[in-house]
Amino acid sequence: MYKKGINLNTVTVETLKTLPGIGDNLARSLALHRELKSEFVNPSEFSAIVPEHVYSGIVKDYNIYAVSPHVWKSRVTSEINKLYSPDLTVFFSENSSLTVSLNRDIYVINIPAGIKLERDILHETGAIAGLKRLMGWRPKIKALVLTGSPDMDTLNRFLARYDAASLFCAREDDMLSAGSKQKFITEMIMAQKIKVFSSAAKIKSDDFEIKMFAPSGDSPGRAILIAFGAVSVLLMFNMAEADQMALIHDPAARGLIPNAVCAYGAAPVGIFMSFCSSPELIDIRKKKKLISDGNLIYAS
C-alpha cells in the first residue's frame, strides 16, 4: 500500500493539522521546533514531540522522514538497491516517448516505437494473452498523451491494440477531421474520450498527477509534470528557449519545483533551471527508466 510521504522540513502547518491527532497547537509546536533548530535531522525528533499513540497512528498511513530542503534536489540517485516497493516507474524510449506505470495503471506519453507494452510493461504474454487478442481483447491504458501531431494511421493502429480511457492531443480539430476516417479514432471521438493538451489539462488521482503545459501560438513545444507523493519530474518536449521563458510566466506554472528534468529535442536554459530551483537534469540517452516510492527518485 502506498504511503504518502511527509517531509518534516518542508511540510506546512496546514498539512500538519490534517494529520490524525495533530491539532493546531501541536502543529505550531512542530513548526516552532523546526524554526528554532533550522531543520529536523531525524524522524525521532517528531516522535519525541507528539504523544506516542498519535505518532503510531500517523505512521500507519504516512511515511515520516526528514530530508533537508537544501540537499533535496540532489536526491535523484542511481542506487536502486535502496528503493523498496517502487510504485512509480517511468520507462524512456528513444523516440521522445515514454510509459508511466503507477500501481499497474499505465499512462503512455507519445506513441512508443520499438517497445512492446504487453511484454515490457503490462507483462501480458504467452498463449493466454494471444488467445485473448484473437478474441478482440485490448489491454487497458489510463491515458494516451500526445505532445505533437501524430500520423493518423499510426495512432489508429495503436488504439486498435490498446484500449485508452482518454486521449490528449494538441489540436482537437485535426483529430476530428483527419481521425474521423479511422475506425478506432472515431470510436474515441464518439465516446468523447478526446481532450485537448493544454495548460488547463491534467490527469489527477489521490496520489498522482500529470499536469500539461502548452505554449501559446503554433509552437511545437510541450511540457509535462509528473507528480507523485513528495517528488515530481518535468518532461520537456521540443521546448525552445522562448517556450521555456513563456512557461516561466505561465500562471499555471507557479510553484514549479521538480526534482528532476528530462528534455527531448531542446536543452533547458540556465534561467529556466534557476526558476525551477535547479533540479537534477537527467540525460535520457544514458538512462532507461526512473523509479520512485513517492519520496525519492532513482534513475537507472
Stockholm file with secondary structure:
# STOCKHOLM 1.0

chainA/1-300         MYKKGINLNTVTVETLKTLPGIGDNLARSLALHRELKSEFVNPSEFSAIVPEHVYSGIVKDYNIYAVSPHVWKSRVTSEINKLYSPDLTVFFSENSSLTVSLNRDIYVINIPAGIKLERDILHETGAIAGLKRLMGWRPKIKALVLTGSPDMDTLNRFLARYDAASLFCAREDDMLSAGSKQKFITEMIMAQKIKVFSSAAKIKSDDFEIKMFAPSGDSPGRAILIAFGAVSVLLMFNMAEADQMALIHDPAARGLIPNAVCAYGAAPVGIFMSFCSSPELIDIRKKKKLISDGNLIYAS
#=GR chainA/1-300 SS CCCEEEETTTCCHHHHHHSTTCCHHHHHHHHHHHHHHSSCSCTHHHHHHSCHHHHHHHHTTEEEECCCTTTGGGCEESCGGGCCSCCEEEEECTTSCEEEEETTEEEEESCCSSCCIIIIIICCCHHHHHHHHHTTCCCEESEEECSSCCCHHHHHHHHHHSEESCEEESCHHHHHHHGGGSHHHHHHHHTTCEEECSTTCEEECSSEEEEEECCSTTCCCEEEEEEETTEEEEEEESCCHHHHHHHHTCGGGTTCCCSEEEEESSCCCHHHHHHTTSCEEECTTTCCEEEECSSCEEEC
#=GC SS_cons         CCCEEEETTTCCHHHHHHSTTCCHHHHHHHHHHHHHHSSCSCTHHHHHHSCHHHHHHHHTTEEEECCCTTTGGGCEESCGGGCCSCCEEEEECTTSCEEEEETTEEEEESCCSSCCIIIIIICCCHHHHHHHHHTTCCCEESEEECSSCCCHHHHHHHHHHSEESCEEESCHHHHHHHGGGSHHHHHHHHTTCEEECSTTCEEECSSEEEEEECCSTTCCCEEEEEEETTEEEEEEESCCHHHHHHHHTCGGGTTCCCSEEEEESSCCCHHHHHHTTSCEEECTTTCCEEEECSSCEEEC
//
